[in-house]
Amino acid sequence: MNMKSNTNLQCWMRSLLIGAALAGSACLCQAQSPIVYNFTSDLQGWTLNNPGTATITWNATGGSTGGGCLQTTFDGTDTTEVDPWVTLPSTLNQSKYINVTVEMKVDPASGTTGTGGSGGYGALQFAFRDASYSFDGIYHGAVFPPAANGWVTYTFTIQPPYKPAEQYLQIQFKAGSGSTAPVTIYIDKVSVNPVPDPFVMDAFTSSATVGSAWDPTEDAPFYNPVNGTGPTSFTPAGSWKIQITDPGGYNGFNQYTPSGGAFDMTRFQSIGFDVFLDGTSGTTYGGCQVLAFTDGYASLTYVGGINFNASMLGKWTHFDFPCAVTGINACPSFAIQGTPGSDGGTNTTTFHVDNIVLWHPQIVPTITSLTPGSPGGTQMTVDADGTANQYDQEGICTPSATNSATDFFWINQTPATYSFTLTNFPAPASAPGFDAHVYIINGDSVASGTTGGFGYNQTYSGANYNAYDMIDLQIQNATNGGVNAVMQWKTNAPSSNPTTYVFCPLPNMASANGTWSLNFSDNTHGSIVGPGGTVITNFTLPDFVNDPNYTANFTPATSFVHFGVFKNDIHNTGVNNSKSAIFTQALVTNMSSTINENFNGPGLTANYKWQVAQYYQDAANRILWIPQGTAWFLKWNATQSGTSVQSTTNLVNPWGSSGVTYTFIDTTGTNTVAAVPASPSNNQFFRLLTSQ
């Protein structure tokens, strides 16, 4: 685009605020209605998919409140499975719904399975099915044994990938090896529930999710964060009681697992809860941080933190944290961990948590900025924390599953190469000390130490300091112009920086852009190679294999590799705040493993399941994948789904799709950014369309 068209674009964006508002306001009033089967007068279309000898009947008085319900019976021996199902009133798009709830009771006279009834009443599965009858399960597990003593409410969370056109809802009961007697099950109040705003995930009205940590004596009134209405009291009263015995450090790992299963954090802009700081907590209190697990408990992601203080004593205080920005669409659980806080914390700290809520602010999405695109790759940005965090690091780590079974080091595995390609690296004069690097870290020794362990350090960008044994290549802007290439290592030296290194000043190099490699030809010889294949230096290392001082330092069974950037604000002036660089390639190869990443995506996990590595201070995900061919970054002030970008080359012509296939949530957690691909036209105008 030329300068003229860019001016037109900016002017049109200002007037577009009206157009976007009109498009969005019509949709904010719309909401999906729940699909409810309460069996007040009949079965409401429910039948048996595979009747056999099983039966399904309407019970006029057996419901959870004395009304009607669905009753199904199967003998559990000849017919070991029964499948009640219903045709939905219209095609259902799963992305519009959050869960299915159902009330269920097992007749106490029902037979059981297994030796001595050890198998209970068998298995239960809930599933949607589309027109081709594909089985899109949303839950599978054992029938809850207390259901034989009364009505139990099940909640089954709908998880991605969301299917767009489901036509049937099916419940499946299976006795397995056969029951000692027929099994009779009562079903009532089946409800397919739309995505609410707000969604109160847990008001702690029972001990179901936190066990003995449930405290019925403390309860927070609930205020709707979307419209401010309240207070509302959920009954029975209760909250989650947490005690941190040593608030001076990172400890007290208190895990919360939602009863409905893994939940999609990207569906909501914020996650919040109320906190009551006990008045007996002393005079120094520490704080806490929220850490979310990814799908399958693969790793932990920082969500937010709280510094406790005297103003919180003896009362409830509400906190909200960005939620969608985590990118976790199937979070099985999260943890609340004690932190030092602003005052360090020395006494046992007791606090309560209540009313975990996920929500979106109800605003009309409007375009807020348009900035030029950049080359495709992975952009890594350090924080903007003034002069308070001069050592911020951000990066990515090799996949967790690979790290657990791989020796990434070069010893007895040559030739070996560790390289990365940089673009958009800031000039030395504008970012003195700014650094890009690759760290190769021994997983065995860090796992056995007291520096956070193997799992933690994979997603901690400062793992080079914690590591016992590591080697790295750092490319740094010099403080007086030029670039420095540094290779350094340490052995059996946790909580320290390396003191052994090869330092290569390159005063005439105007930029660090290009490919940098750390190469090994054998166990003791290697080279640093710079852009254009120029050998910067050759080096010789100690004989780590035969020298007893280095036993196993660089031949671990587990290891991991970080690629990242380091603020390294040497003069502590804030000059490197918010600086970034783009990695367009990352390579790790030896005789037993190869990771060759060109970041062609989509996202960070298309080729390898990269983990985001964050720094402990001002923790946030500052890693951005950028698709090739991005001409513009278009930002709007909301994160809810259903907003699309349209464009036209002339305001009298029809509007059409702008071709956006990739959007992301920015680091504030409150804005969406779209990567707009290049257009063959010299003029382009944009608008937003929102549908709910």
C-alpha positions in Angstrom: 0.0 0.0 0.0 1.2 3.5 -0.7 1.1 6.4 1.6 -2.1 7.8 0.1 -4.0 4.6 0.7 -2.7 4.4 4.3 -4.1 7.9 5.0 -7.4 6.9 3.6 -7.4 3.8 5.7 -6.8 5.7 8.9 -9.6 8.2 8.1 -12.0 5.4 7.3 -11.1 3.7 10.6 -12.3 6.7 12.5 -15.6 6.7 10.8 -15.8 2.9 11.0 -16.4 3.1 14.7 -20.0 3.9 13.9 -20.3 1.1 11.4 -18.8 -1.4 13.8 -21.0 -0.3 16.6 -24.1 -0.8 14.5 -23.0 -4.2 13.4 -22.2 -5.3 17.0 -25.1 -3.7 18.9 -27.7 -5.7 17.0 -26.0 -8.9 18.0 -25.4 -8.2 21.7 -29.1 -8.6 22.3 -29.2 -12.1 20.8 -28.6 -15.1 22.9 -29.0 -18.8 22.5 -31.8 -20.4 24.4 -31.1 -23.6 26.4 -32.5 -26.8 25.0 -34.4 -28.4 27.9 -36.0 -31.8 28.4 -37.9 -31.8 31.7 -40.3 -34.7 30.8 -43.4 -33.0 32.3 -45.9 -34.8 30.2 -44.0 -37.3 27.9 -40.6 -38.4 26.7 -40.3 -35.3 24.4 -39.0 -37.4 21.5 -36.5 -39.6 23.4 -36.2 -43.2 22.1 -33.8 -46.1 22.3 -31.2 -46.3 19.7 -30.6 -50.0 20.3 -33.6 -51.3 22.2 -32.9 -55.1 22.4 -34.6 -56.2 25.5 -34.2 -52.8 27.1 -37.1 -50.4 27.7 -37.7 -46.7 27.9 -40.9 -45.3 29.5 -42.3 -42.1 30.8 -42.6 -42.1 34.6 -45.2 -39.6 35.6 -44.2 -39.2 39.2 -40.6 -40.4 39.5 -38.8 -37.1 38.6 -36.4 -35.2 40.8 -39.2 -32.9 42.1 -42.1 -35.3 41.9 -43.0 -34.7 38.3 -42.2 -36.8 35.2 -38.9 -38.3 34.2 -37.5 -40.7 31.7 -37.1 -44.2 33.0 -34.9 -46.8 31.2 -34.2 -50.4 32.2 -31.9 -53.1 30.8 -31.1 -56.5 32.2 -27.3 -56.0 32.2 -26.6 -59.5 31.0 -28.3 -60.2 27.7 -28.5 -56.5 27.0 -25.5 -54.9 28.5 -25.9 -51.5 26.9 -28.8 -49.1 26.5 -28.7 -45.8 24.5 -31.5 -43.3 25.0 -31.2 -40.5 22.4 -33.2 -37.6 20.9 -33.2 -35.7 17.7 -32.3 -32.0 18.6 -34.9 -29.4 17.6 -32.5 -27.9 15.1 -28.9 -28.3 14.1 -26.7 -27.4 17.0 -23.4 -25.5 16.7 -21.3 -26.6 19.7 -19.4 -23.3 19.8 -22.6 -21.7 21.0 -23.0 -24.0 24.0 -20.9 -24.6 27.1 -22.2 -27.8 28.7 -24.9 -30.4 29.2 -26.4 -30.9 32.6 -28.6 -33.8 33.6 -30.2 -35.0 36.8 -29.9 -38.8 37.3 -30.8 -41.5 39.8 -30.1 -45.2 39.8 -32.8 -47.4 41.3 -31.2 -48.8 44.5 -32.5 -52.3 43.6 -30.4 -52.3 40.4 -27.7 -54.9 39.9 -24.0 -54.2 40.0 -21.0 -55.4 38.0 -17.7 -56.9 39.0 -16.7 -59.0 42.0 -18.7 -58.0 45.0 -20.2 -55.1 43.1 -16.8 -53.5 42.6 -17.7 -52.4 39.1 -20.7 -50.4 40.4 -23.5 -49.7 37.9 -21.2 -49.7 34.9 -20.1 -46.9 32.6 -21.8 -43.7 31.4 -21.2 -41.7 28.2 -22.7 -38.5 26.8 -22.3 -37.7 23.2 -23.5 -35.5 20.3 -23.9 -37.1 16.9 -24.1 -35.4 13.5 -26.1 -36.3 10.4 -23.6 -39.1 9.6 -23.9 -40.4 13.1 -20.3 -39.7 14.1 -19.9 -40.2 17.9 -18.7 -36.9 19.3 -18.2 -37.8 22.9 -18.2 -35.2 25.7 -17.9 -37.5 28.7 -17.0 -41.0 29.5 -16.7 -42.5 33.0 -18.3 -44.6 35.7 -21.8 -44.1 36.9 -21.5 -42.0 40.1 -22.2 -44.5 42.9 -24.1 -42.0 45.1 -26.7 -41.8 42.4 -28.2 -45.0 43.9 -29.0 -42.9 47.1 -30.7 -40.0 45.4 -30.7 -37.6 42.5 -27.3 -36.4 41.3 -26.6 -33.6 38.9 -24.0 -34.3 36.2 -22.3 -31.5 34.3 -20.5 -32.3 31.0 -18.4 -29.6 29.5 -18.5 -29.2 25.7 -14.8 -29.1 24.6 -13.1 -28.1 21.3 -12.9 -28.7 18.5 -16.5 -27.5 18.4 -18.6 -29.4 15.9 -20.8 -27.0 13.8 -23.8 -29.2 13.0 -24.9 -31.8 15.6 -28.3 -33.4 15.2 -28.6 -35.9 18.1 -27.9 -36.1 21.8 -27.2 -39.6 23.1 -26.8 -41.1 26.6 -25.1 -44.5 26.8 -25.1 -46.8 29.8 -23.0 -50.0 29.6 -22.9 -52.8 32.2 -19.7 -54.3 30.8 -19.3 -57.8 32.1 -22.9 -58.2 33.1 -25.0 -57.1 36.1 -26.3 -59.2 39.0 -29.8 -57.9 38.3 -31.6 -55.5 35.9 -30.5 -51.9 36.0 -33.1 -49.1 36.2 -32.0 -45.5 35.7 -34.2 -42.3 36.0 -33.3 -39.2 34.0 -34.6 -35.7 34.5 -34.0 -32.1 33.5 -31.6 -32.7 30.6 -30.4 -29.2 29.5 -28.0 -28.2 26.7 -26.8 -24.8 28.0 -25.6 -21.8 25.9 -22.4 -20.0 26.7 -23.4 -17.7 29.6 -21.9 -14.3 30.4 -20.9 -14.4 33.2 -20.3 -18.1 33.8 -20.1 -18.9 37.5 -18.0 -22.1 37.4 -18.0 -22.7 41.1 -19.6 -20.9 44.1 -18.3 -23.6 46.5 -21.8 -24.7 47.7 -20.3 -28.1 48.5 -17.0 -29.9 49.0 -17.2 -31.6 45.5 -14.2 -29.8 44.0 -11.9 -29.0 47.0 -12.7 -31.8 49.4 -11.6 -31.1 53.0 -10.5 -27.5 52.1 -14.2 -26.6 51.8 -15.3 -24.1 54.5 -19.0 -23.5 55.0 -18.4 -20.7 57.5 -17.1 -18.1 55.0 -19.1 -17.1 52.0 -18.7 -14.2 49.5 -21.7 -12.3 48.1 -21.6 -12.5 44.3 -21.7 -9.4 42.2 -22.2 -9.8 38.4 -19.0 -8.5 36.8 -20.7 -7.8 33.5 -23.5 -5.5 34.7 -22.6 -4.9 38.3 -25.8 -6.3 39.8 -25.9 -8.0 43.1 -25.3 -9.1 45.7 -26.5 -12.7 45.0 -26.0 -15.5 47.6 -25.5 -19.0 46.4 -26.7 -21.7 48.9 -25.4 -23.6 50.8 -22.8 -21.1 51.8 -19.2 -22.0 51.5 -15.7 -21.2 50.1 -12.3 -22.8 49.5 -9.9 -22.4 52.4 -6.2 -22.1 51.6 -3.3 -21.9 54.0 0.3 -20.9 53.0 2.6 -21.9 55.8 5.6 -20.1 54.3 4.5 -17.1 52.3 8.0 -15.9 51.8 8.5 -18.2 48.8 6.8 -20.0 46.0 5.0 -22.9 47.7 1.6 -24.2 48.8 0.4 -25.7 45.5 -3.4 -25.8 45.9 -5.1 -27.5 43.0 -8.6 -26.9 41.7 -10.3 -29.3 39.3 -13.8 -28.2 38.0 -16.5 -30.9 38.3 -17.6 -30.4 34.7 -14.3 -31.4 33.2 -11.7 -29.4 31.3 -12.9 -25.9 30.4 -12.0 -23.6 27.5 -10.3 -20.5 28.8 -10.3 -18.8 25.4 -14.1 -18.5 25.5 -13.9 -15.7 28.0 -11.8 -12.5 28.4 -11.4 -12.8 32.1 -11.4 -15.2 35.0 -12.0 -13.9 38.4 -12.8 -14.8 42.0 -13.3 -13.3 45.4 -10.6 -13.5 48.1 -11.0 -13.1 51.9 -7.7 -12.5 53.8 -8.1 -14.0 57.3 -7.5 -11.5 60.1 -5.2 -13.9 61.9 -2.7 -13.9 59.1 -0.2 -11.7 61.0 1.3 -8.5 59.7 3.1 -9.7 56.6 1.1 -11.7 54.1 2.9 -12.7 50.9 0.6 -13.3 48.0 -0.6 -15.9 45.5 -0.5 -16.7 41.8 -2.8 -18.6 39.5 -1.2 -21.3 37.3 -3.3 -23.1 34.7 -2.6 -26.5 33.4 -2.7 -27.2 29.6 -4.7 -30.1 28.2 -3.4 -33.3 29.6 -1.4 -31.6 32.4 1.4 -31.1 29.9 2.6 -27.8 31.4 1.7 -24.8 33.5 0.8 -21.3 32.3 0.8 -18.2 34.5 -2.6 -16.5 34.6 -2.2 -13.8 37.3 -1.1 -12.9 40.7 -2.2 -11.0 43.9 0.0 -9.3 46.5 -1.9 -9.4 49.8 -1.9 -6.3 52.0 -3.5 -5.0 55.2 -6.4 -3.3 53.3 -7.7 -6.9 52.4 -7.9 -8.1 56.0 -11.2 -9.4 57.2 -13.2 -8.7 54.0 -13.9 -10.0 50.5 -12.0 -8.5 47.5 -12.6 -9.4 43.9 -9.8 -10.0 41.4 -9.9 -10.5 37.6 -7.2 -11.8 35.3 -6.9 -12.1 31.5 -8.1 -15.5 30.5 -8.4 -15.8 26.7 -4.7 -14.7 26.3 -3.6 -18.0 27.8 -4.6 -19.8 24.6 -5.7 -22.8 26.7 -8.9 -24.3 25.3 -9.0 -27.4 27.4 -7.8 -26.6 31.0 -8.2 -29.6 33.2 -7.4 -27.7 36.4 -5.5 -24.8 37.8 -3.6 -24.1 41.0 -3.2 -21.3 43.4 0.3 -21.1 44.7 1.8 -19.0 47.5 4.2 -16.2 46.4 6.5 -13.8 48.3 4.1 -10.9 47.6 5.1 -7.2 48.0 6.0 -7.5 51.6 7.8 -10.9 51.5 5.5 -12.7 53.9 6.8 -14.4 57.0 3.7 -15.7 58.9 1.2 -18.5 57.9 -1.3 -16.9 55.6 -4.9 -18.0 55.5 -7.3 -16.9 52.9 -10.5 -18.0 51.2 -11.5 -18.2 47.6 -15.1 -18.0 46.4 -17.2 -17.5 43.2 -14.9 -18.5 40.4 -16.4 -16.7 37.4 -15.5 -16.4 33.7 -16.9 -13.4 31.8 -16.7 -11.0 28.9 -17.3 -7.2 29.3 -20.3 -6.3 27.2 -18.8 -3.8 24.8 -19.3 -3.4 21.0 -16.1 -4.4 19.2 -14.5 -1.4 17.5 -11.3 -1.1 15.5 -8.6 0.6 17.6 -5.5 0.5 15.5 -3.9 -0.6 12.3 -0.1 -1.2 12.1 2.1 -2.5 9.3 2.8 -6.3 9.2 6.1 -8.0 9.7 7.9 -11.0 8.3 6.5 -14.4 9.2 7.9 -16.3 12.2 7.8 -16.2 16.0 8.1 -12.7 17.5 9.5 -12.6 21.1 9.1 -9.5 23.1 10.4 -8.5 26.5 8.3 -6.7 29.0 7.7 -2.9 29.5 8.4 -2.8 33.2 10.3 0.5 33.4 13.6 -0.1 35.1 12.2 -2.6 37.6 12.9 -5.7 35.5 16.1 -5.3 33.6 16.6 -9.0 33.3 13.3 -10.1 31.7 13.6 -13.1 29.4 11.0 -14.6 27.1 11.1 -17.6 24.9 10.0 -21.0 23.8 11.0 -24.6 24.8 11.2 -27.8 22.9 8.2 -30.2 23.4 7.7 -31.7 26.8 7.3 -35.3 25.5 10.5 -35.0 23.5 12.4 -33.5 26.4 11.6 -36.5 28.6 13.3 -38.9 26.3 16.0 -37.0 24.5 19.6 -36.0 24.9 20.0 -32.8 22.9 23.7 -32.4 23.7 26.6 -33.0 21.3 28.7 -35.4 23.3 29.1 -38.7 21.4 26.5 -37.4 19.0 28.4 -35.2 16.5 28.0 -33.6 14.1 25.7 -31.4 16.1 24.2 -27.9 15.4 22.1 -25.4 17.3 21.1 -22.5 15.2 18.5 -19.7 14.9 17.7 -17.1 12.2 16.8 -13.6 13.3 15.0 -10.7 11.6 13.7 -7.4 12.8 16.3 -7.5 15.6 16.8 -4.0 17.0 19.9 -2.0 16.0 22.7 -2.0 18.6 22.3 1.8 19.2 18.6 1.5 20.0 18.9 -1.6 22.2 22.4 -2.0 23.8 22.8 -5.4 25.4 19.6 -6.9 23.9 20.1 -10.6 23.4 18.9 -13.6 21.4 20.0 -17.0 22.4 19.7 -20.8 22.5 20.1 -22.6 25.8 20.7 -26.4 26.0 20.0 -27.6 29.5 20.6 -30.9 31.3 17.2 -32.2 32.4 18.5 -34.9 34.7 20.4 -32.6 37.1 17.9 -29.8 37.2 15.2 -32.4 38.0 17.2 -33.6 41.0 17.9 -30.2 42.3 15.9 -27.6 44.3 15.5 -25.0 41.5 12.0 -25.8 40.4 12.6 -29.2 38.8 12.5 -30.5 35.2 8.9 -29.6 34.4 9.0 -26.1 35.8 12.2 -25.0 34.1 10.9 -26.0 30.7 8.5 -23.2 30.8 10.6 -20.8 32.9 12.6 -18.6 30.6 15.4 -18.0 33.2 16.2 -21.7 33.4 19.8 -21.1 32.4 20.3 -19.6 35.8 18.6 -22.5 37.6 20.4 -25.2 35.6 23.2 -27.3 37.0 24.7 -28.1 33.6 24.1 -26.1 30.4 25.7 -24.6 27.3 24.4 -21.7 25.2 25.0 -19.3 22.3 24.1 -15.7 22.9 24.0 -13.0 20.3 24.0 -9.6 21.9 24.0 -6.0 20.8 27.2 -4.4 22.1 26.9 -1.3 24.2 29.1 0.9 21.9 27.9 -0.4 18.6 28.4 -3.7 16.8 27.4 -7.2 18.0 28.9 -9.8 20.4 28.7 -13.5 19.9 29.1 -15.5 23.2 29.3 -19.2 23.8 29.3 -20.2 27.5 28.8 -23.2 29.7 28.7 -24.3 33.3 28.8 -27.6 35.2 27.2 -28.5 38.6 26.5 -24.8 39.3 22.8 -24.1 40.1 21.6 -20.6 40.8 24.4 -19.0 39.0 25.5 -17.6 35.7 28.2 -19.4 33.6 31.7 -18.2 34.3 33.4 -20.1 31.4 32.9 -18.6 28.0 34.2 -17.8 24.5 33.6 -14.1 23.8 33.7 -12.7 20.2 33.2 -9.0 19.7 32.1 -8.0 16.2 32.3 -4.1 16.3 31.8 -3.6 12.6 28.6 -5.7 12.4 25.6 -3.3 12.0 22.9 -5.8 12.8 22.4 -9.2 14.4 19.9 -10.2 11.7 20.7 -13.5 10.0 21.5 -17.1 10.9 23.7 -17.9 13.9 25.0 -21.4 14.6 26.8 -23.3 17.4 28.4 -26.2 15.6 30.3 -29.3 17.0 32.5 -31.5 14.9 33.5 -33.8 17.7 33.3 -34.0 21.5 35.9 -31.2 22.1 35.9 -29.0 18.9 33.4 -26.6 17.5 32.7 -23.2 16.0 30.4 -20.2 16.0 29.1 -19.4 12.6 27.5 -16.1 11.7 25.3 -14.7 8.9 26.3 -15.8 5.5 28.1 -18.8 6.8 31.0 -16.8 8.2 33.0 -18.7 10.8 33.3 -16.3 13.7 35.6 -18.4 15.8 36.8 -22.0 16.4 37.0 -23.3 19.9 38.2 -26.3 21.9 36.4 -27.5 25.0 37.5 -29.8 27.9 37.2 -33.5 27.4 33.8 -33.8 29.2 33.7 -37.6 28.5 37.0 -38.7 29.9 37.7 -36.0 32.6 36.1 -37.3 35.8 35.3 -33.8 36.9 32.5 -33.7 34.3 30.8 -37.1 34.6 27.3 -37.0 33.0 27.2 -33.2 32.8 26.4 -33.3 29.1 25.1 -36.9 28.5 21.7 -36.8 30.2 18.7 -39.0 29.5 16.5 -35.9 29.5 17.2 -32.4 28.4 15.5 -29.4 26.8 16.4 -26.4 24.6 15.2 -22.8 24.9 15.2 -20.2 22.1 14.5 -16.7 23.3 15.4 -13.1 23.9 16.9 -11.4 27.0 16.3 -7.7 27.9 19.7 -7.4 29.4 19.3 -3.7 30.1 22.9 -3.3 31.2 22.5 0.4 32.2 19.1 -0.2 33.8 17.5 2.8 32.0 14.5 1.0 30.5 15.9 1.5 27.0 15.2 -2.1 26.1 11.7 -2.2 27.4 9.2 -3.8 24.9 12.0 -4.6 22.4 11.4 -7.7 20.2 13.0 -9.9 17.5 11.5 -12.4 15.1 12.8 -15.9 14.9 12.2 -17.3 11.4 14.1 -20.6 12.0 15.3 -22.8 14.9 17.4 -25.9 14.5 18.6 -28.5 16.9 20.3 -31.6 15.4 22.6 -34.3 16.5 22.9 -38.0 15.7 19.9 -39.0 17.7 17.4 -36.1 17.2 16.4 -33.3 14.9 14.1 -30.4 15.4 14.0 -28.1 12.3 11.4 -25.4 12.7 10.6 -22.8 10.1 7.6 -21.5 11.9 5.2 -21.8 9.0 2.4 -22.7 11.4 -0.4 -22.2 11.9 0.6 -21.3 15.5 3.4 -22.7 17.6 2.4 -26.3 17.7 1.7 -27.2 14.0 5.1 -28.8 13.5 6.3 -29.3 17.1 4.5 -28.8 20.3 6.6 -25.8 21.5 6.1 -24.6 25.0 6.0 -20.9 25.9 8.7 -20.0 28.5 8.0 -17.0 30.7 10.0 -15.0 33.3 8.7 -15.0 36.9 8.4 -11.2 37.2 5.5 -9.6 35.3 4.8 -13.1 33.8 2.8 -13.1 30.6 2.8 -14.8 27.2 4.9 -12.4 25.1 5.4 -14.9 22.3 3.5 -14.2 19.0 3.3 -16.5 16.0 3.1 -14.4 12.7 1.9 -16.0 9.5 3.8 -15.4 6.3 2.4 -12.6 4.1 0.9 -10.4 6.8 0.4 -6.9 5.5 -1.3 -5.3 8.5 -2.2 -6.0 12.1 -5.7 -4.9 12.8 -6.7 -4.6 16.5 -10.1 -4.3 18.1 -11.1 -3.9 21.8 -12.8 -7.2 22.6 -11.9 -10.9 22.7 -15.2 -12.7 22.3 -15.7 -14.9 19.3 -17.9 -14.2 16.4 -16.2 -11.1 15.1 -14.9 -11.1 11.5 -13.0 -8.6 9.3 -14.4 -7.4 6.0 -12.7 -5.1 3.5 -13.4 -3.4 0.2 -11.2 -1.5 -2.2 -13.8 1.2 -2.9 -16.6 2.4 -0.6 -19.1 2.1 -3.4 -18.2 -1.5 -4.0 -19.5 -4.5 -2.1 -17.8 -5.6 1.1 -16.2 -9.1 1.4 -14.0 -11.1 3.5 -10.5 -9.6 4.1 -9.0 -13.1 4.1 -8.1 -13.1 7.8 -7.4 -16.7 8.9 -5.4 -16.0 12.0 -6.2 -13.9 15.1 -4.7 -13.7 18.5 -5.3 -12.1 21.9 -2.7 -9.4 22.8 -0.7 -9.5 26.0 -3.2 -7.3 27.8 -5.8 -10.0 27.4 -8.4 -7.5 26.3 -7.8 -7.0 22.6 -8.0 -9.2 19.5 -5.4 -8.7 16.7 -6.0 -10.0 13.2 -3.2 -10.7 10.7 -4.5 -9.2 7.5 -2.9 -10.7 4.4 -1.5 -8.6 1.6 -3.9 -7.3 -1.0 -3.2 -6.7 -4.7 -5.0 -3.4 -4.4 -3.4 -0.1 -3.5 -6.5 0.9 -1.5 -8.2 -1.1 1.2 -10.9 -0.2 3.8 -11.9 -2.4 6.8 -14.9 -2.9 9.0 -16.0 -5.4 11.7 -19.0 -7.7 11.7 -20.1 -9.3 14.9 -22.5 -12.2 15.3 -23.4 -13.9 18.6 
